[in-house]
Amino acid sequence: MEYERLGVLLVDFWGILVIVVLIVGVSTLFWTAVGLLRATGELMRRKAGAGRRSASGPALAPTDVAILIAAHNEALVIRETIASASALVPLENIHIISDMSSDETASIARAAGVNVLELNPNRGKAGALAEGIRHFDLCERFEVVLLLDADTRPTPDYLSTGLPMFDDPGVVAVAGRAKSLIHPHSPSWLGRFVVAYRERLYIVVQMMLKYGMAAKHANVVTIVPGFASMYRTSALKHIDVVGKGLVIEDFNMTFEIHARKLGRIAFHPGAAVAYTQDPDSLRDYYRQVRRWTLGFWQTVRRHKFRFNRFWVNLSVHIFELVSCGIFLLVLLPVFAASLVSGYIVQATGDTASAAAWLAGLLPAEAVFLGVFVPDYLLSIFAAIVARRPAYLLFGLAFPLMRILDSAICLSQLPKAWLSKSTGVWKSPSRRVQAAVEAAPVRLALEAAAPAPALPVVAAARPLALEPAAAEEPARAFAAASHPAHRAVVD
């Protein structure tokens, strides 16, 4: 009997371990380990006094950077975005592409003194960016182009921490670090829950996956997010920004870098930080995730598999994405059937029936230890990093959001092959941003790679707005910043 009991325990252990691997992912575990090695190396070099400056040419300055913002009906937030951008570069370096806006987006931008291009008909974000690059001749006039979404709030040290990454001549893009704009709070608890879940996603993906993927000898970053990232113009001119038939541009631009072997993508959680206003309703959240996942699958379809390091890593990620998604979708019905079968077995005493087999298929302890515990550990990690204890409460229900994500992701997979997108966009619901929170204190990981301060450019000062226009969000930017949200396609 003892040997039989030991055998049952071993089966339970391996079953729970398989579930844990499905929930967390081999990729997450592997790239977290790589990230820890990278952080250790950076800390050792820092203690040894080794600087990051290694390029033979002059360091890039804010005057070498063009900011490009594609906007469609963003009058509610564009004024504050321009104010935050003007704290980084001179006004003449800021370029707004108003893509068939029917509101005051273009007039607000002109009144602010920045470069404005109006497009008609609607070309979508990718088309607007491509036309802006061409019209303003950005690849010939500047060394770096910073792409911002219309509601992005880059931190004041965005360039001073991000530009030094271009000291490595092999770096052609710097992926921005996304953080959620928490204030003002959503008026509902459901909205705060949704925003908290998105912030957890940012923390887990960027610190446990992307940080390792961006290691110098790895270079398998899967996305340079379009909300606030920088491209070296010598590489940008070779990228097909539009990518016909795609609903979003940033996955495609990242895949283009790898496909054309243009260079390395840099990322560090303590550099190039920006904040975004994330959806605070399930409707907007669903539409955004649907757009992101459809864009991902469309980009995979467009570029096709190549036998190289990037695609091998991506293939593992896709396998885990699909397998975990299927498991999460069947989790609740199978668990419910297992519970009901368990009650039936207890009531009848029949241990040889199909109900007995089903009762042991997914017992409560397997769900708790294999699904809930590892997922909740991610919430604890996010709560520590973000310094938000409320995430410990919200985290109790985050597995339900993962089930929703899985349903959306898998539903868009066939659509990527059966339909094409025009890229025409519509702005999501916005919240008036009355205050911008100060960036949290950097963790040890974020401080591992020191970034020397760039010389201050006199012209790169915050834009002085009219009092009536600036009384809420513009004065708030003096405190900090935030990563931008993607528009929602009809």
Secondary structure as UniProt FT lines:
FT   HELIX           2..24
FT   HELIX           26..47
FT   TURN            48..49
FT   HELIX           62..64
FT   STRAND          65..71
FT   TURN            75..77
FT   HELIX           78..85
FT   TURN            86..88
FT   HELIX           91..93
FT   STRAND          94..99
FT   HELIX           105..112
FT   STRAND          115..119
FT   HELIX           124..135
FT   TURN            136..137
FT   HELIX           138..141
FT   STRAND          144..148
FT   TURN            150..151
FT   STRAND          153..154
FT   TURN            156..157
FT   HELIX           158..162
FT   HELIX           163..167
FT   TURN            169..170
FT   STRAND          171..174
FT   STRAND          177..180
FT   HELIX           189..204
FT   HELIX           205..210
FT   HELIX           211..213
FT   TURN            216..218
FT   TURN            226..227
FT   STRAND          228..232
FT   HELIX           233..236
FT   TURN            237..238
FT   TURN            244..245
FT   HELIX           250..259
FT   TURN            260..261
FT   STRAND          264..266
FT   TURN            269..270
FT   STRAND          273..276
FT   HELIX           282..303
FT   HELIX           309..348
FT   HELIX           354..359
FT   TURN            360..361
FT   HELIX           364..367
FT   HELIX           368..372
FT   HELIX           373..386
FT   HELIX           390..394
FT   HELIX           395..397
FT   HELIX           398..418
FT   STRAND          425..426
FT   TURN            444..447
FT   TURN            458..459
FT   HELIX           467..470
FT   TURN            471..472
FT   HELIX           473..476
FT   TURN            477..479
FT   STRAND          488..489
//
